[in-house]
Amino acid sequence: MSVGACALLPVPAVAQNAPDTATLARQVEELRQQVEALRAELAATRTAAADSPQPALPVAQTVPATASAAVVPKPAPSAVQVAFKGAPEYKSADGWSFKPRGRIQFDAGYIDAARSIDSAVDGPRYAAVLRRAFIGAQGTIPGGFSYRAEIDLAPKTPEWADLYLAYDRGPLNITVGQIYPFLGIEQMSSDLFPSFTERAAFTGAFNYRRRIGLAAGYTRNTWMVNAGVFGDSIADVVPDGARSIGFDARAVWMPKLEDIQLHLGASAHIRHYFDYPTPNATRYRSRPYFFSTTIRPIETDTVNIEDERNYGLEFGAIRRRAHVVGEFSAFQSLRANNIRPTYYGGYAEIGLFLTPDTRGYRAGQFDRTVPAHPLGDGIGAIELNARYDYLDLTDNSSIFAGRQQSIGGSLVWTPLPNVRFIGDYVHNHFFYRGFPPNADVDTATVRAQVDF
């Protein structure tokens, strides 16, 4: 075949369809633009996800470090609420509550007395004693009930103190258990809040104590009335039952006249002693404002008692830093031989805070003093008190009976509401009916106290 003929042959199809360089470049550019668009879209999606709130994770799920900012739901509030009032107090929404309570009082003192039938020591002597060590609990029960149980561990044989169940409905109160049978303000006020380390002489001489009974009270605005039927104390109950039964009542008027808290009260007590094979032997006597001593400078003979009558009047007033308080009590006992002597007792007291504080008062009783500037913010509350105390146990049947007159002063420091320190000095003079000479006894006592 000639060369000319070969030139006339057709070109293969592959060579004819191959793209040129410009087309390939255009296609590559389109692919690059699509990849860039996809990258931009992915970046925008990640940014939006980071800015949106994260879903809450279950509490049990482990939270990775990158999700530390995730919000964890708060736990549901507990059904039992706990508050601290010297000790933890537990309360439930349905009316139950429980709070441990207690107190510790350490006393140290000095007494200067002559030798007597009660003590062979002549002159000054010193003592330190655990005065009280209460432990117990209190609380409420649904339906308006409340309770308290306390035991004093200070005596060699522990003794029950308050032990009762109470019901409150509006102004009405009903209590069953061991309580004080509505005596005067000195005895009804807690031993946590006295102005001296010891109560007035007549409260010990007339054998005031807690007793088991059933009582009712009614309080309305500025007045209150309480009455009850009481037997013996838990420690005095014998296997055959109570040795005595008493009927006790107290009324208090307590108006607030501008900045003056006034207190007026009266009480009556009647007690009958049952006939027992063993006599109801009783005597009336008093310590000279010093607990840790066997000295009883005046006392009646031990006699058999059939009935007792006791009537009391009380007065008090609190105005800002100052307070005054006083009581008078007449006590009569009927003996088996139909002798009915009458004894008398009372006191008058005035007090003044050196700090901007006032004496606590609530429901016919002296109450806790809460310092305006407790220790840490100030020096706490400081109070000065002066007292005159009188006791007449004159009894024609006893040569050791007589009269007691005491005058004293005290300093009370309350650095915190639940911590208290007391220091007092009392001069006691005793007048005897019989042959013993008159006597003077001086006492000084300090106390450190904490309660919860």
Legacy VTK file of the C-alpha trace (Angstrom):
# vtk DataFile Version 3.0
C-alpha trace
ASCII
DATASET POLYDATA
POINTS 452 float
0.000 0.000 0.000
1.276 3.372 -0.807
1.977 6.079 1.699
-0.861 8.177 0.445
-3.283 5.382 0.948
-2.153 4.961 4.611
-2.791 8.606 5.289
-6.336 8.107 4.283
-6.998 5.391 7.000
-9.297 6.484 10.036
-7.777 7.427 13.585
-8.565 5.060 16.520
-11.559 6.065 18.851
-9.434 6.349 22.043
-7.277 8.981 20.586
-10.287 10.929 19.451
-12.163 10.945 22.981
-9.211 11.825 25.308
-9.920 15.087 27.249
-7.677 17.979 26.852
-5.637 19.622 29.656
-8.029 22.529 30.246
-10.972 20.218 30.986
-8.988 18.245 33.574
-7.890 21.397 35.376
-11.460 22.621 35.540
-12.695 19.356 37.091
-9.927 19.347 39.727
-10.844 22.897 40.754
-14.494 21.932 41.175
-13.526 19.036 43.433
-11.317 21.294 45.545
-14.148 23.805 46.012
-16.507 21.036 47.120
-14.003 19.812 49.729
-13.547 23.340 51.109
-17.333 23.752 51.346
-17.615 20.469 53.276
-14.845 21.562 55.648
-16.569 24.902 56.328
-19.895 23.166 56.985
-18.266 20.710 59.427
-16.525 23.536 61.309
-19.823 25.441 61.627
-21.550 22.312 62.998
-18.865 21.849 65.699
-19.091 25.512 66.758
-22.872 25.331 67.125
-22.598 22.147 69.194
-20.082 23.739 71.564
-22.293 26.816 72.123
-25.491 24.841 72.880
-26.309 23.643 76.565
-25.135 20.150 77.390
-27.732 17.611 78.549
-27.689 16.720 82.310
-25.909 13.480 83.032
-27.296 10.892 85.421
-25.762 11.093 88.943
-24.348 7.590 88.660
-22.669 8.267 85.239
-18.976 9.075 85.273
-18.435 12.626 84.008
-15.402 12.958 81.686
-12.957 15.748 82.288
-14.108 17.627 79.207
-17.669 17.754 80.603
-16.783 19.232 84.017
-19.062 22.184 83.376
-22.125 19.964 83.032
-24.974 20.769 85.437
-25.743 17.959 87.948
-29.247 18.049 89.483
-29.435 18.921 93.245
-30.492 16.109 95.573
-34.022 16.229 96.927
-34.323 17.932 100.370
-34.121 15.551 103.338
-37.326 14.680 105.210
-35.475 15.354 108.519
-34.231 18.868 109.260
-31.331 19.403 111.676
-30.754 22.604 113.661
-28.102 23.252 116.298
-29.271 24.676 119.642
-26.419 23.799 121.963
-26.924 20.253 120.663
-28.375 18.938 117.386
-32.169 19.005 117.186
-33.804 16.702 114.660
-37.232 17.595 113.256
-39.473 15.851 110.731
-42.243 17.365 108.658
-44.891 15.235 110.378
-44.230 16.631 113.882
-41.549 14.403 115.395
-38.500 16.003 117.001
-35.630 14.873 119.213
-32.914 16.825 121.022
-30.364 15.574 123.572
-29.959 17.848 126.576
-27.740 18.063 129.618
-25.887 20.272 132.069
-22.720 20.180 134.152
-22.156 22.338 137.241
-18.905 22.310 139.210
-18.922 24.129 142.571
-16.004 25.042 144.820
-16.442 26.883 148.072
-15.395 28.005 151.496
-17.349 27.947 154.751
-16.339 29.363 158.108
-18.394 27.946 160.973
-17.833 26.939 164.561
-17.813 23.322 165.720
-21.333 21.924 166.036
-23.228 18.670 166.458
-23.205 18.369 162.660
-19.475 18.919 162.147
-16.398 18.383 164.334
-14.384 20.915 162.336
-13.920 24.290 164.010
-13.225 27.186 161.660
-12.822 27.434 157.897
-13.032 24.495 155.540
-13.052 24.087 151.760
-14.849 21.830 149.335
-15.216 21.119 145.623
-18.146 19.128 144.307
-19.911 18.084 141.125
-23.161 19.899 141.923
-25.222 18.627 139.009
-24.621 16.396 135.987
-27.841 16.037 134.004
-28.202 13.990 130.855
-31.424 13.435 128.962
-33.528 14.232 125.928
-36.632 16.147 124.919
-38.826 16.322 121.852
-42.270 16.404 120.296
-44.682 13.780 119.026
-47.318 14.339 116.313
-50.686 15.412 117.683
-49.511 18.090 120.125
-47.494 15.904 122.528
-44.052 16.625 123.977
-41.754 14.808 126.364
-38.668 15.250 128.530
-36.498 12.772 130.417
-33.509 13.798 132.543
-31.408 12.016 135.129
-28.894 13.574 137.531
-25.658 11.570 137.713
-23.992 13.775 140.345
-25.375 12.030 143.492
-23.866 8.722 144.560
-27.186 7.172 143.534
-28.413 8.772 140.259
-31.800 10.473 140.569
-34.515 11.212 138.045
-35.132 14.927 137.495
-37.845 16.011 135.014
-39.608 12.984 133.542
-42.918 13.734 131.851
-45.265 13.553 128.887
-47.224 16.706 128.033
-50.071 17.624 125.709
-50.595 21.168 124.408
-53.635 22.429 122.561
-53.783 26.189 122.227
-53.632 27.745 125.706
-54.276 24.402 127.445
-51.518 22.144 128.777
-51.831 18.745 130.448
-48.773 17.061 131.958
-48.261 13.683 133.584
-44.972 12.660 135.195
-42.431 13.995 137.688
-42.253 17.811 137.825
-42.178 20.605 140.404
-45.691 21.089 141.873
-46.137 24.783 140.955
-44.049 26.437 143.649
-42.749 30.030 143.649
-40.647 31.661 140.944
-37.366 30.804 142.712
-38.109 27.069 142.639
-39.916 26.967 139.280
-37.072 28.737 137.464
-34.439 26.328 136.199
-31.285 25.884 138.275
-29.474 26.921 135.077
-30.487 30.570 135.571
-30.182 31.534 139.276
-28.569 34.713 140.553
-26.859 32.809 143.419
-25.432 29.293 143.518
-28.167 28.227 145.971
-31.873 28.972 146.133
-33.523 30.767 149.049
-33.265 29.057 152.447
-36.981 28.292 152.806
-37.070 26.206 149.595
-34.764 23.666 151.197
-36.218 23.950 154.703
-39.760 23.206 153.492
-38.598 20.155 151.525
-39.483 21.380 148.039
-38.870 18.678 145.423
-40.192 17.211 142.194
-43.153 14.864 142.572
-45.131 12.457 140.384
-48.508 13.850 139.425
-51.139 14.906 136.925
-51.355 18.627 136.206
-53.184 21.071 133.966
-52.373 24.622 132.976
-54.068 27.438 131.096
-52.175 30.440 129.689
-53.783 33.438 128.058
-51.869 36.589 127.133
-50.717 38.075 130.453
-51.861 35.445 132.944
-51.550 31.745 133.634
-53.067 29.246 136.064
-51.709 25.788 136.937
-53.054 23.107 139.263
-52.377 19.452 139.885
-52.537 16.388 142.083
-49.156 15.033 143.202
-47.871 12.064 145.150
-44.254 11.408 146.140
-41.084 11.688 144.103
-39.840 8.658 142.180
-37.126 8.097 144.787
-39.631 8.161 147.688
-42.281 5.797 146.316
-42.604 2.688 148.511
-43.849 -0.767 147.385
-47.307 -0.155 148.872
-47.715 3.136 146.994
-47.330 6.829 147.753
-46.963 7.948 151.341
-48.761 11.219 150.651
-51.037 13.044 148.247
-51.041 16.766 147.624
-53.054 19.397 145.808
-51.049 22.291 144.394
-51.995 25.424 142.469
-50.307 28.604 141.229
-51.552 31.718 139.449
-49.337 34.327 137.765
-50.080 37.720 136.238
-47.228 38.820 133.958
-48.088 41.993 132.000
-45.582 43.959 129.939
-45.926 47.634 130.899
-43.965 49.506 128.236
-40.363 48.459 128.976
-41.157 46.813 132.339
-41.847 43.091 132.629
-43.994 42.669 135.733
-44.531 39.427 137.657
-47.129 38.825 140.395
-47.871 35.339 141.651
-49.535 33.322 144.393
-49.512 29.619 145.199
-51.209 27.198 147.601
-50.216 23.660 148.583
-52.057 21.114 150.730
-50.534 17.688 151.466
-51.915 14.753 153.422
-49.779 11.865 154.708
-51.275 8.383 154.862
-51.028 6.087 157.878
-48.226 3.570 157.528
-46.705 1.050 159.932
-43.558 3.200 159.853
-44.130 6.831 160.938
-43.997 9.703 158.476
-40.937 11.165 160.190
-40.114 14.660 158.948
-37.973 17.565 160.061
-37.413 21.035 158.634
-33.899 22.450 158.352
-31.617 24.404 156.045
-28.000 24.642 154.926
-26.265 28.049 155.147
-26.041 28.810 151.380
-23.423 26.112 150.910
-24.412 22.803 149.375
-21.393 20.690 150.266
-21.766 20.764 154.050
-23.528 18.743 156.732
-24.010 21.818 158.900
-27.654 22.646 159.677
-27.429 25.489 162.212
-31.196 25.522 162.814
-33.587 22.586 162.537
-36.721 21.198 164.091
-36.977 17.857 165.814
-37.930 14.820 163.778
-41.699 14.529 164.167
-44.597 12.566 162.667
-46.607 14.634 160.195
-50.266 14.218 159.236
-50.814 17.275 157.027
-48.937 20.249 155.603
-50.150 23.644 154.346
-48.027 26.079 152.380
-49.005 29.475 150.944
-46.757 31.755 148.934
-46.672 35.205 147.359
-44.178 36.359 144.717
-43.237 39.620 143.056
-40.792 40.519 140.323
-40.011 43.241 137.810
-37.456 43.538 135.003
-36.596 46.843 133.371
-33.730 46.875 130.907
-30.569 46.098 132.908
-32.215 45.993 136.341
-34.458 43.505 138.100
-36.058 43.044 141.518
-37.672 39.891 142.867
-38.985 38.669 146.203
-41.097 35.952 147.796
-42.879 35.247 151.080
-43.916 31.771 152.201
-45.906 30.536 155.219
-45.661 26.840 156.037
-47.770 24.938 158.579
-47.547 21.289 159.640
-50.092 19.272 161.638
-48.469 16.721 163.892
-49.864 13.520 165.321
-50.317 15.135 168.732
-52.408 17.939 167.208
-49.615 20.519 167.391
-49.635 22.893 164.416
-46.536 25.147 164.293
-46.180 27.731 161.512
-42.861 28.595 159.869
-42.004 31.530 157.612
-39.494 32.264 154.917
-38.754 34.781 152.209
-36.175 36.859 150.394
-35.716 40.121 148.532
-33.212 40.614 145.710
-32.032 43.370 143.409
-29.776 42.938 140.388
-28.116 45.104 137.760
-26.257 44.259 134.551
-23.034 46.146 133.917
-23.389 45.315 130.223
-26.311 46.192 127.886
-28.223 43.015 128.781
-31.378 42.033 130.609
-32.487 39.056 132.666
-34.417 36.461 130.685
-38.076 35.803 131.520
-40.691 33.512 130.001
-44.018 32.030 131.122
-43.790 32.968 134.798
-40.134 31.946 135.223
-36.698 33.447 134.861
-35.112 32.250 131.634
-31.802 32.247 129.772
-29.852 35.477 129.369
-28.524 35.835 125.824
-25.596 38.308 125.848
-25.927 41.245 123.483
-22.185 40.936 122.799
-21.044 37.357 123.445
-17.405 36.484 123.908
-15.613 37.037 120.604
-17.773 40.051 119.790
-17.458 41.473 123.324
-17.155 40.258 126.927
-20.590 38.662 127.337
-23.085 39.640 130.058
-21.983 40.692 133.569
-24.499 41.041 136.403
-24.275 42.108 140.059
-26.881 40.945 142.616
-27.623 41.610 146.276
-30.003 39.556 148.433
-31.551 39.456 151.908
-32.891 36.051 152.992
-35.022 35.224 156.049
-36.098 31.894 157.542
-38.022 31.373 160.793
-38.197 27.790 162.080
-39.082 28.808 165.638
-40.679 25.789 167.305
-41.453 25.526 171.021
-40.874 21.779 170.899
-37.258 22.014 169.676
-34.291 23.653 171.365
-32.344 23.755 168.073
-35.043 25.604 166.164
-34.590 29.299 165.517
-34.244 31.992 162.892
-31.801 32.630 160.050
-30.945 35.955 158.468
-28.614 36.057 155.481
-27.240 38.876 153.378
-25.060 38.347 150.371
-23.863 39.447 146.976
-23.067 37.684 143.727
-21.340 38.261 140.413
-22.641 36.400 137.358
-20.679 36.264 134.105
-22.374 34.799 131.016
-19.777 34.846 128.214
-22.013 32.735 125.936
-25.684 31.755 126.177
-24.813 28.192 127.270
-21.829 28.978 129.512
-22.095 30.610 132.930
-19.882 31.460 135.900
-21.182 32.521 139.341
-19.362 33.755 142.402
-21.170 34.675 145.618
-20.511 35.512 149.255
-23.171 35.199 151.979
-23.049 36.094 155.670
-25.516 34.049 157.741
-26.607 34.859 161.298
-28.577 32.324 163.349
-30.770 33.024 166.381
-31.597 30.026 168.561
-34.642 29.543 170.722
-32.892 27.216 173.164
-29.555 27.116 174.941
-27.066 27.178 172.000
-25.487 30.593 171.537
-26.228 32.607 168.442
-23.865 31.828 165.576
-22.440 33.367 162.403
-21.534 31.351 159.321
-19.808 32.833 156.268
-19.821 31.112 152.896
-18.220 31.831 149.523
-18.892 29.731 146.429
-17.899 29.761 142.757
-19.544 27.774 139.968
-18.623 26.852 136.402
-21.532 25.696 134.262
-22.280 24.537 130.745
-25.513 23.197 129.295
-26.813 21.994 125.956
LINES 1 453
452 0 1 2 3 4 5 6 7 8 9 10 11 12 13 14 15 16 17 18 19 20 21 22 23 24 25 26 27 28 29 30 31 32 33 34 35 36 37 38 39 40 41 42 43 44 45 46 47 48 49 50 51 52 53 54 55 56 57 58 59 60 61 62 63 64 65 66 67 68 69 70 71 72 73 74 75 76 77 78 79 80 81 82 83 84 85 86 87 88 89 90 91 92 93 94 95 96 97 98 99 100 101 102 103 104 105 106 107 108 109 110 111 112 113 114 115 116 117 118 119 120 121 122 123 124 125 126 127 128 129 130 131 132 133 134 135 136 137 138 139 140 141 142 143 144 145 146 147 148 149 150 151 152 153 154 155 156 157 158 159 160 161 162 163 164 165 166 167 168 169 170 171 172 173 174 175 176 177 178 179 180 181 182 183 184 185 186 187 188 189 190 191 192 193 194 195 196 197 198 199 200 201 202 203 204 205 206 207 208 209 210 211 212 213 214 215 216 217 218 219 220 221 222 223 224 225 226 227 228 229 230 231 232 233 234 235 236 237 238 239 240 241 242 243 244 245 246 247 248 249 250 251 252 253 254 255 256 257 258 259 260 261 262 263 264 265 266 267 268 269 270 271 272 273 274 275 276 277 278 279 280 281 282 283 284 285 286 287 288 289 290 291 292 293 294 295 296 297 298 299 300 301 302 303 304 305 306 307 308 309 310 311 312 313 314 315 316 317 318 319 320 321 322 323 324 325 326 327 328 329 330 331 332 333 334 335 336 337 338 339 340 341 342 343 344 345 346 347 348 349 350 351 352 353 354 355 356 357 358 359 360 361 362 363 364 365 366 367 368 369 370 371 372 373 374 375 376 377 378 379 380 381 382 383 384 385 386 387 388 389 390 391 392 393 394 395 396 397 398 399 400 401 402 403 404 405 406 407 408 409 410 411 412 413 414 415 416 417 418 419 420 421 422 423 424 425 426 427 428 429 430 431 432 433 434 435 436 437 438 439 440 441 442 443 444 445 446 447 448 449 450 451
